[in-house]
Amino acid sequence: MKQLLKKLRKYEIMIRKVANNHLQGDYQSIFKGAGLEFDDLRPYQYGDDVRTIEWKVSAKGHGTFVKTFKEDKDQSVYFLLDISGSQDIGDERRKKIDLGKEIAGVLTLAAIHEGSQVALVSFSDQKEKVILPGKGPKQGVKVIRGIFKHENKSIKTNLNEMFTFSLNLIKKRSIIIVISDFIDENYERSFKALGEKHDVVAIQVTDPRESALPSLGIIPVFDKEEGKTTWVNTAFGSFSKKISDTFTTDRNSLKELCKKNQINYLPIDTQEDIVLPLIELFRYRNKTMKRG
């Protein structure tokens, strides 16, 4: 555990250093922006967002008033971590599941460092591990233990169940970071609902084998979730093309779904270092929040 924390902290410090150079020390804005609470009313000024007008008060005829908000100091960051069997793909040294846990661990440390409350929901086709929001180093260690020490009850996937469970669990507007390969069906409706209620970031973990299967002749392909082996001929060009096309189509559909529903989307490959992609995410969120 000490070695693990040391590795994660090294990544987190690296992210902070790079981000400070690029974002003038404002990298923590990935953990800000969702938690705003009503503060007061003031008279409307030219340029105010009409969506902040308090119509009931304004209707009384004493002028037009807008609501002002302050940052909620108890900002919660939830990590929704997919730990199903489809994540068990990649090089022995670093599979998708390892990448997902690494990202969740690093961002947990970063959120704790910034004073946010941190929570974890890990899922397969059922609730695997739930750690409710808390602050401080002890909570950070608790969440990281939950990420790395948990042993699965199931290896199947049900993203719709994960999103529906989270919608019922998380009542207050929060930042939700979903880490998954998004290999599943019929989850779009609950995912969209999550995006409407919360500030959602979707991090899609992928592996090169999913989009470019090498030509190895006839080989057995084992579906871990179903527990079945299918023999396929990888020498057929049409088979490789179908694999590649399916991967591209699914990824583009997810990107489009995120774009339509104001969900930040970030793909990270098992061959990549996590630092630069995460910096890009911080930079993007920083820019859009300043615009907003």
VOBA-1610 file (N, C-alpha, C; in pm, whole numbers, padded with zeros to 5 digits, always signed):
BEGIN
Met+00083-00120+00000Met+00000+00000+00000Met+00087+00126+00000Lys+00197+00121+00077Lys+00288+00237+00082Lys+00348+00264-00055Gln+00390+00155-00122Gln+00449+00167-00256Gln+00348+00225-00355Leu+00226+00177-00342Leu+00117+00223-00430Leu+00091+00372-00410Leu+00080+00414-00285Leu+00056+00556-00256Leu+00171+00643-00306Lys+00292+00589-00292Lys+00411+00662-00337Lys+00405+00685-00489Lys+00367+00579-00561Lys+00356+00587-00708Lys+00247+00687-00748Leu+00131+00677-00684Leu+00019+00767-00716Leu+00054+00911-00684Arg+00121+00930-00570Arg+00158+01066-00530Arg+00257+01126-00629Lys+00347+01042-00679Lys+00447+01089-00778Lys+00374+01140-00903Tyr+00275+01064-00948Tyr+00194+01105-01063Tyr+00121+01237-01032Glu+00062+01242-00913Glu-00018+01359-00876Glu+00068+01485-00871Ile+00189+01472-00816Ile+00282+01587-00809Ile+00322+01629-00950Met+00344+01530-01036Met+00382+01558-01175Met+00270+01634-01246Ile+00147+01588-01225Ile+00031+01654-01286Ile+00022+01798-01237Arg+00040+01816-01106Arg+00032+01951-01049Arg+00138+02042-01108Lys+00260+01991-01122Lys+00371+02072-01176Lys+00342+02114-01320Val+00306+02015-01403Val+00279+02046-01544Val+00161+02141-01555Ala+00056+02112-01476Ala-00064+02195-01482Ala-00038+02337-01434Asn+00043+02351-01330Asn+00074+02485-01280Asn+00141+02569-01388Asn+00227+02505-01466Asn+00295+02577-01576Asn+00195+02620-01683His+00097+02533-01711His+00002+02562-01819His-00118+02644-01774Leu-00159+02625-01649Leu-00287+02683-01606Leu-00272+02785-01494Gln-00154+02837-01475Gln-00130+02939-01371Gln-00183+02890-01234Gly-00151+02767-01203Gly-00186+02713-01071Gly-00332+02680-01053Asp-00410+02677-01162Asp-00555+02660-01147Asp-00602+02522-01190Tyr-00514+02421-01179Tyr-00552+02289-01231Tyr-00666+02226-01153Gln-00685+02267-01027Gln-00788+02203-00945Gln-00928+02236-00993Ser-00941+02319-01095Ser-01076+02353-01143Ser-01149+02231-01197Ile-01080+02119-01218Ile-01153+01996-01255Ile-01248+01958-01142Phe-01215+01999-01019Phe-01298+01965-00905Phe-01385+02081-00859Lys-01399+02182-00945Lys-01483+02296-00910Lys-01588+02317-01018Gly-01689+02393-00983Gly-01785+02430-01086Gly-01921+02366-01068Ala-01925+02247-01008Ala-02056+02181-00992Ala-02123+02223-00863Gly-02043+02247-00760Gly-02101+02272-00629Gly-02128+02418-00601Leu-02240+02467-00651Leu-02279+02606-00624Leu-02410+02607-00546Glu-02418+02691-00443Glu-02544+02699-00369Glu-02595+02844-00366Phe-02726+02858-00356Phe-02790+02991-00355Phe-02737+03073-00239Asp-02706+03201-00266Asp-02648+03287-00163Asp-02742+03404-00129Asp-02779+03484-00233Asp-02855+03606-00205Asp-02924+03653-00333Leu-02996+03766-00322Leu-03056+03830-00438Leu-02997+03969-00453Arg-02984+04016-00576Arg-02941+04155-00601Arg-03013+04206-00725Pro-03019+04340-00743Pro-03087+04394-00862Pro-03018+04348-00990Tyr-03100+04328-01093Tyr-03048+04286-01224Tyr-02959+04396-01283Gln-02845+04355-01342Gln-02755+04448-01412Gln-02742+04402-01556Tyr-02718+04500-01645Tyr-02702+04467-01787Tyr-02592+04361-01803Gly-02621+04256-01879Gly-02521+04151-01902Gly-02541+04029-01814Asp-02629+04038-01711Asp-02655+03921-01625Asp-02725+03811-01705Asp-02698+03688-01669Asp-02762+03573-01733Asp-02909+03571-01695Val-02998+03573-01795Val-03143+03578-01767Val-03189+03454-01690Arg-03111+03345-01699Arg-03150+03223-01628Arg-03140+03240-01476Thr-03068+03344-01431Thr-03053+03365-01286Thr-03159+03459-01230Ile-03251+03508-01315Ile-03357+03599-01266Ile-03452+03523-01173Glu-03479+03582-01058Glu-03576+03525-00963Glu-03711+03586-00996Trp-03792+03515-01075Trp-03915+03571-01131Trp-04021+03600-01024Lys-04028+03515-00921Lys-04132+03535-00818Lys-04112+03668-00746Val-03988+03698-00709Val-03958+03823-00639Val-03975+03942-00735Ser-03924+03925-00859Ser-03931+04034-00959Ser-04075+04070-00992Ala-04165+03970-00985Ala-04306+03992-01020Ala-04377+04083-00920Lys-04317+04104-00804Lys-04382+04189-00702Lys-04375+04337-00737Gly-04298+04371-00843Gly-04299+04508-00895Gly-04196+04602-00835His-04100+04551-00760His-03997+04637-00701His-03865+04632-00779Gly-03874+04590-00904Gly-03753+04578-00987Gly-03724+04431-01019Thr-03624+04412-01105Thr-03586+04276-01145Thr-03466+04231-01062Phe-03477+04112-01006Phe-03370+04062-00918Phe-03313+03931-00972Val-03183+03913-00949Val-03118+03788-00990Val-03063+03718-00866Lys-03053+03584-00878Lys-02996+03504-00769Lys-02844+03507-00779Thr-02777+03516-00667Thr-02631+03501-00666Thr-02597+03370-00595Phe-02484+03314-00633Phe-02445+03184-00580Phe-02305+03191-00520Lys-02280+03104-00424Lys-02143+03093-00373Lys-02099+02948-00389Glu-01970+02929-00391Glu-01919+02793-00407Glu-01949+02711-00283Asp-01999+02592-00306Asp-02027+02500-00197Asp-01894+02441-00150Lys-01860+02468-00025Lys-01731+02422+00027Lys-01728+02270+00045Asp-01845+02209+00049Asp-01850+02064+00063Asp-01869+01996-00072Gln-01795+02043-00171Gln-01800+01985-00305Gln-01766+01836-00299Ser-01853+01753-00356Ser-01827+01608-00358Ser-01784+01563-00496Val-01683+01476-00498Val-01636+01415-00622Val-01658+01264-00608Tyr-01741+01210-00696Tyr-01768+01065-00696Tyr-01693+00999-00811Phe-01626+00889-00781Phe-01562+00809-00886Phe-01651+00687-00910Leu-01702+00676-01034Leu-01780+00559-01074Leu-01686+00471-01155Leu-01643+00362-01095Leu-01538+00278-01153Leu-01595+00144-01201Asp-01585+00121-01330Asp-01629-00005-01392Asp-01518-00109-01371Ile-01548-00217-01295Ile-01446-00319-01271Ile-01490-00456-01326Ser-01569-00451-01434Ser-01621-00575-01494Ser-01514-00649-01575Gly-01548-00769-01620Gly-01453-00857-01690Gly-01397-00801-01819Ser-01474-00714-01889Ser-01425-00660-02016Ser-01306-00568-01996Gln-01280-00529-01871Gln-01166-00443-01840Gln-01035-00522-01834Asp-01049-00654-01834Asp-00931-00741-01815Asp-00861-00768-01949Ile-00837-00662-02024Ile-00773-00674-02157Ile-00650-00586-02159Gly-00543-00635-02223Gly-00422-00555-02235Gly-00298-00635-02200Asp-00189-00569-02200Asp-00061-00629-02164Asp-00067-00671-02017Glu+00000-00783-01986Glu+00000-00832-01847Glu+00042-00725-01747Arg+00134-00637-01790Arg+00184-00535-01699Arg+00085-00421-01679Arg-00005-00400-01777Arg-00100-00289-01765Arg-00224-00313-01848Lys-00324-00367-01784Lys-00452-00391-01851Lys-00541-00268-01834Lys-00657-00273-01900Lys-00751-00160-01886Lys-00792-00139-01741Ile-00811-00250-01668Ile-00851-00239-01528Ile-00744-00168-01446Asp-00616-00196-01478Asp-00505-00131-01406Asp-00502+00019-01436Leu-00524+00052-01564Leu-00526+00192-01607Leu-00639+00268-01536Gly-00759+00208-01534Gly-00874+00271-01471Gly-00851+00297-01323Lys-00794+00198-01255Lys-00767+00212-01111Lys-00660+00319-01086Glu-00560+00321-01173Glu-00452+00422-01163Glu-00509+00563-01172Ile-00596+00585-01272Ile-00657+00717-01294Ile-00742+00755-01172Ala-00824+00660-01124Ala-00910+00687-01008Ala-00825+00721-00885Gly-00715+00648-00868Gly-00628+00671-00752Gly-00561+00807-00755Val-00508+00844-00871Val-00440+00974-00885Val-00537+01089-00864Leu-00655+01079-00926Leu-00753+01187-00913Leu-00811+01194-00771Thr-00815+01080-00702Thr-00858+01082-00561Thr-00761+01166-00479Leu-00631+01142-00497Leu-00531+01220-00424Leu-00540+01368-00457Ala-00560+01398-00587Ala-00570+01539-00630Ala-00692+01606-00567Ala-00805+01535-00564Ala-00929+01592-00507Ala-00915+01612-00356Ile-00855+01516-00288Ile-00833+01528-00143Ile-00742+01647-00115His-00638+01662-00197His-00544+01773-00182His-00615+01908-00194Glu-00718+01915-00279Glu-00790+02040-00301Glu-00904+02061-00202Gly-00920+01968-00108Gly-01021+01986-00003Gly-01161+01939-00040Ser-01173+01866-00151Ser-01306+01813-00190Ser-01340+01689-00108Gln-01469+01661-00099Gln-01513+01532-00043Gln-01503+01430-00155Val-01455+01312-00123Val-01433+01209-00225Val-01514+01084-00191Ala-01573+01023-00296Ala-01653+00902-00277Ala-01624+00804-00391Leu-01658+00678-00368Leu-01633+00574-00469Leu-01755+00484-00485Val-01790+00457-00611Val-01887+00352-00643Val-01820+00263-00747Ser-01783+00140-00710Ser-01729+00048-00811Ser-01837-00054-00843Phe-01842-00094-00971Phe-01956-00169-01022Phe-01914-00273-01125Ser-01989-00382-01132Ser-01977-00480-01242Ser-02117-00481-01305Asp-02195-00586-01282Asp-02337-00579-01315Asp-02417-00564-01186Gln-02342-00537-01078Gln-02402-00512-00947Gln-02312-00419-00868Lys-02364-00369-00758Lys-02287-00282-00671Lys-02174-00365-00610Glu-02050-00321-00631Glu-01935-00395-00578Glu-01883-00330-00449Lys-01858-00200-00456Lys-01801-00129-00340Lys-01855+00013-00340Val-01905+00059-00225Val-01952+00197-00214Val-01886+00261-00092Ile-01818+00372-00114Ile-01761+00450-00004Ile-01822+00590-00013Leu-01895+00628+00087Leu-01965+00757+00086Leu-01867+00874+00103Pro-01907+00997+00064Pro-01813+01110+00062Pro-01750+01141+00198Gly-01625+01179+00193Gly-01552+01220+00313Gly-01430+01300+00271Lys-01373+01373+00367Lys-01256+01458+00338Lys-01131+01406+00406Gly-01017+01461+00364Gly-00893+01440+00437Gly-00815+01316+00396Pro-00689+01309+00443Pro-00599+01199+00404Pro-00653+01060+00437Lys-00722+01046+00553Lys-00774+00913+00589Lys-00877+00865+00488Gln-00962+00959+00442Gln-01061+00925+00340Gln-00992+00887+00210Gly-00885+00960+00176Gly-00808+00929+00055Gly-00755+00787+00057Val-00698+00747+00170Val-00643+00610+00184Val-00757+00508+00178Lys-00870+00541+00242Lys-00986+00450+00241Lys-01037+00425+00099Val-01047+00535+00020Val-01094+00521-00119Val-00993+00443-00202Ile-00865+00473-00185Ile-00761+00403-00263Ile-00758+00254-00229Arg-00777+00222-00100Arg-00789+00079-00062Arg-00910+00015-00132Gly-01020+00090-00134Gly-01141+00041-00199Gly-01120+00017-00348Ile-01038+00100-00410Ile-01009+00086-00554Ile-00919-00035-00580Phe-00813-00048-00503Phe-00709-00147-00534Phe-00720-00280-00460Lys-00790-00283-00346Lys-00792-00406-00266Lys-00919-00488-00284His-01018-00430-00350His-01147-00499-00362His-01139-00619-00456Glu-01206-00729-00418Glu-01216-00847-00506Glu-01360-00859-00556Asn-01371-00875-00688Asn-01503-00876-00753Asn-01597-00986-00706Lys-01726-00949-00696Lys-01831-01049-00673Lys-01876-01106-00808Ser-01867-01020-00913Ser-01913-01059-01048Ser-01817-00999-01152Ile-01815-01060-01272Ile-01730-01002-01379Ile-01815-00952-01497Lys-01947-00958-01481Lys-02034-00910-01590Lys-02046-00758-01585Thr-02104-00701-01691Thr-02118-00554-01700Thr-02264-00514-01705Asn-02299-00406-01635Asn-02429-00343-01654Asn-02416-00195-01621Leu-02380-00116-01724Leu-02360+00027-01702Leu-02490+00098-01667Asn-02600+00051-01724Asn-02729+00112-01693Asn-02760+00100-01543Glu-02730-00019-01487Glu-02750-00039-01342Glu-02661+00055-01261Met-02536+00070-01306Met-02442+00157-01234Met-02492+00301-01233Phe-02537+00351-01349Phe-02583+00489-01357Phe-02715+00509-01281Thr-02805+00411-01289Thr-02934+00420-01218Thr-02910+00418-01067Phe-02823+00328-01021Phe-02789+00321-00878Phe-02731+00455-00831Ser-02643+00514-00912Ser-02578+00641-00876Ser-02677+00756-00874Leu-02772+00755-00968Leu-02877+00860-00969Leu-02959+00856-00841Asn-02988+00737-00792Asn-03066+00723-00668Asn-02982+00755-00544Leu-02853+00726-00551Leu-02764+00745-00436Leu-02725+00892-00417Ile-02690+00959-00529Ile-02630+01094-00519Ile-02739+01200-00538Lys-02783+01258-00429Lys-02894+01354-00434Lys-02846+01496-00467Lys-02732+01534-00412Lys-02683+01670-00427Lys-02594+01680-00550Arg-02606+01791-00624Arg-02524+01807-00745Arg-02377+01791-00712Ser-02310+01701-00785Ser-02170+01667-00757Ser-02093+01655-00888Ile-01961+01644-00874Ile-01878+01609-00990Ile-01868+01457-00991Ile-01902+01398-01104Ile-01899+01252-01116Ile-01801+01214-01227Ile-01699+01137-01190Ile-01599+01093-01288Ile-01621+00945-01315Val-01671+00914-01435Val-01699+00776-01475Val-01575+00721-01546Ile-01523+00610-01496Ile-01406+00547-01559Ile-01447+00408-01604Ser-01453+00388-01736Ser-01506+00263-01792Ser-01457+00247-01936Asp-01470+00126-01992Asp-01444+00110-02135Asp-01573+00135-02215Phe-01686+00149-02144Phe-01817+00176-02205Phe-01856+00067-02306Ile-01809-00057-02283Ile-01849-00168-02369Ile-01975-00229-02308Asp-02088-00180-02351Asp-02218-00228-02303Asp-02326-00164-02389Glu-02450-00203-02366Glu-02562-00148-02444Glu-02670-00096-02349Asn-02756-00011-02406Asn-02877+00037-02337Asn-02848+00112-02206Tyr-02739+00187-02204Tyr-02708+00267-02085Tyr-02727+00417-02113Glu-02757+00452-02239Glu-02757+00593-02281Glu-02855+00680-02202Arg-02974+00627-02176Arg-03078+00707-02111Arg-03038+00747-01968Ser-02990+00649-01891Ser-02952+00678-01751Ser-02824+00762-01746Phe-02736+00742-01845Phe-02611+00821-01853Phe-02645+00968-01881Lys-02739+00988-01972Lys-02785+01124-02005Lys-02849+01190-01882Ala-02930+01114-01808Ala-02996+01166-01687Ala-02892+01207-01583Leu-02783+01130-01575Leu-02674+01161-01482Leu-02609+01295-01521Gly-02593+01315-01654Gly-02534+01438-01706Gly-02622+01560-01683Glu-02754+01540-01682Glu-02847+01651-01658Glu-02846+01694-01512Lys-02825+01600-01423Lys-02833+01627-01278Lys-02698+01667-01218His-02588+01617-01277His-02456+01639-01219His-02356+01689-01324Asp-02236+01723-01277Asp-02126+01764-01365Asp-02045+01637-01392Val-02062+01579-01511Val-02006+01446-01539Val-01885+01451-01632Val-01784+01371-01597Val-01665+01352-01680Val-01661+01204-01716Ala-01653+01171-01846Ala-01644+01031-01890Ala-01502+01002-01937Ile-01434+00913-01867Ile-01299+00872-01908Ile-01308+00729-01963Gln-01286+00717-02094Gln-01296+00586-02159Gln-01158+00521-02168Val-01142+00407-02103Val-01013+00336-02108Val-01019+00234-02222Thr-00914+00235-02304Thr-00910+00147-02421Thr-00775+00076-02431Asp-00769-00025-02519Asp-00644-00097-02545Asp-00632-00117-02697Pro-00509-00108-02754Pro-00493-00122-02900Pro-00550-00252-02956Arg-00552-00359-02877Arg-00603-00489-02926Arg-00750-00480-02966Glu-00821-00383-02910Glu-00965-00373-02938Glu-00993-00318-03076Ser-00899-00243-03131Ser-00925-00181-03262Ser-00839-00240-03374Ala-00732-00314-03338Ala-00644-00369-03441Ala-00597-00508-03401Leu-00681-00609-03433Leu-00646-00747-03399Leu-00543-00798-03500Pro-00428-00849-03453Pro-00327-00898-03547Pro-00373-01023-03622Ser-00316-01048-03740Ser-00351-01165-03820Ser-00277-01287-03766Leu-00350-01372-03692Leu-00287-01489-03627Leu-00348-01620-03674Gly-00428-01614-03783Gly-00495-01735-03830Gly-00617-01765-03744Ile-00648-01894-03726Ile-00765-01933-03647Ile-00723-01942-03500Ile-00789-01858-03418Ile-00753-01854-03275Ile-00879-01860-03188Pro-00864-01908-03062Pro-00978-01905-02970Pro-00988-01767-02905Val-01108-01710-02904Val-01131-01582-02835Val-01224-01611-02718Phe-01173-01585-02596Phe-01249-01616-02475Phe-01322-01492-02425Asp-01454-01504-02413Asp-01536-01397-02357Asp-01544-01422-02206Lys-01469-01341-02131Lys-01459-01364-01986Lys-01593-01347-01916Glu-01671-01247-01959Glu-01798-01220-01893Glu-01899-01332-01913Glu-01898-01390-02035Glu-01994-01496-02067Glu-01938-01634-02035Gly-01805-01642-02017Gly-01740-01771-01990Gly-01741-01863-02111Lys-01740-01805-02232Lys-01748-01885-02356Lys-01625-01861-02443Thr-01585-01965-02517Thr-01475-01952-02614Thr-01532-01965-02755Thr-01494-01871-02843Thr-01535-01876-02984Thr-01409-01881-03069Trp-01409-01968-03172Trp-01294-01974-03263Trp-01317-01879-03380Val-01221-01792-03407Val-01236-01696-03517Val-01112-01699-03606Asn-01134-01669-03735Asn-01022-01664-03830Asn-00978-01520-03848Thr-00868-01484-03783Thr-00820-01346-03787Thr-00749-01313-03919Ala-00723-01417-04002Ala-00653-01394-04129Ala-00744-01324-04230Phe-00876-01338-04211Phe-00969-01271-04303Phe-00963-01121-04281Gly-00934-01047-04388Gly-00928-00900-04379Gly-01060-00842-04333Ser-01170-00905-04376Ser-01303-00854-04341Ser-01328-00861-04190Phe-01271-00964-04125Phe-01289-00979-03980Phe-01218-00865-03906Ser-01091-00841-03946Ser-01013-00733-03883Ser-01080-00598-03904Lys-01134-00578-04027Lys-01199-00451-04060Lys-01325-00432-03974Lys-01398-00542-03956Lys-01522-00535-03875Lys-01488-00495-03731Ile-01382-00555-03675Ile-01339-00523-03538Ile-01306-00374-03529Ser-01225-00326-03625Ser-01182-00186-03626Ser-01300-00090-03643Asp-01390-00123-03737Asp-01506-00037-03763Asp-01600-00029-03642Thr-01621-00144-03577Thr-01709-00147-03459Thr-01653-00060-03349Phe-01521-00071-03326Phe-01455+00008-03223Phe-01471+00158-03251Thr-01444+00197-03378Thr-01453+00338-03416Thr-01596+00391-03404Thr-01694+00311-03451Thr-01835+00352-03444Thr-01880+00370-03300Asp-01845+00272-03214Asp-01886+00280-03074Asp-01824+00401-03005Arg-01696+00425-03033Arg-01629+00540-02970Arg-01692+00671-03017Asn-01718+00684-03147Asn-01779+00806-03200Asn-01920+00829-03143Ser-01994+00720-03124Ser-02130+00731-03066Ser-02121+00784-02923Leu-02023+00733-02846Leu-02006+00778-02709Leu-01965+00926-02705Lys-01872+00963-02793Lys-01828+01104-02799Lys-01944+01196-02830Glu-02029+01154-02925Glu-02145+01234-02966Glu-02245+01246-02851Leu-02268+01136-02781Leu-02359+01135-02667Leu-02310+01232-02559Cys-02180+01231-02534Cys-02122+01321-02433Cys-02136+01467-02476Lys-02106+01492-02604Lys-02112+01629-02656Lys-02253+01687-02644Lys-02353+01605-02678Lys-02492+01651-02675Lys-02540+01679-02532Asn-02477+01614-02435Asn-02527+01625-02297Asn-02430+01696-02202Gln-02340+01779-02259Gln-02244+01857-02180Gln-02164+01771-02082Ile-02126+01653-02130Ile-02041+01563-02050Ile-01900+01569-02107Asn-01802+01598-02023Asn-01662+01601-02070Asn-01618+01459-02104Tyr-01557+01442-02221Tyr-01515+01308-02265Tyr-01363+01303-02283Leu-01301+01198-02232Leu-01157+01180-02247Leu-01123+01032-02268Pro-01063+00997-02385Pro-01017+00859-02403Pro-00871+00846-02357Ile-00838+00737-02287Ile-00698+00710-02250Ile-00668+00563-02282Asp-00557+00543-02352Asp-00514+00411-02397Asp-00415+00349-02297Thr-00416+00216-02287Thr-00325+00148-02194Thr-00177+00172-02227Gln-00149+00212-02351Gln-00009+00239-02391Gln+00034+00381-02355Glu-00063+00464-02311Glu-00034+00605-02283Glu+00007+00628-02138Asp+00085+00733-02118Asp+00109+00784-01985Asp-00015+00866-01948Ile-00062+00856-01824Ile-00188+00924-01790Ile-00173+01074-01768Val-00050+01122-01749Val-00031+01262-01710Val-00082+01360-01816Leu-00035+01348-01940Leu-00072+01447-02043Leu-00221+01446-02077Pro-00284+01328-02095Pro-00429+01331-02120Pro-00508+01398-02007Leu-00468+01374-01882Leu-00539+01436-01770Leu-00518+01587-01768Ile-00397+01631-01805Ile-00369+01775-01816Ile-00462+01838-01919Glu-00480+01768-02033Glu-00570+01819-02138Glu-00711+01835-02084Leu-00752+01739-02002Leu-00886+01745-01942Leu-00897+01866-01849Phe-00796+01887-01764Phe-00796+02002-01674Phe-00803+02132-01753Arg-00722+02137-01860Arg-00714+02258-01940Arg-00850+02289-02004Tyr-00913+02186-02058Tyr-01042+02202-02124Tyr-01148+02250-02025Arg-01153+02185-01908Arg-01253+02223-01807Arg-01227+02364-01754Asn-01099+02396-01740Asn-01060+02529-01694Asn-01110+02636-01791Lys-01091+02609-01920Lys-01129+02705-02025Lys-01281+02721-02031Thr-01355+02609-02027Thr-01500+02618-02039Thr-01562+02683-01915Met-01500+02662-01798Met-01554+02724-01676Met-01533+02874-01677Lys-01419+02917-01732Lys-01394+03062-01741Lys-01492+03128-01837Arg-01523+03052-01948Arg-01621+03104-02044Arg-01758+03114-01979Gly-01789+03008-01898Gly-01921+03005-01833Gly-01931+03109-01724
//
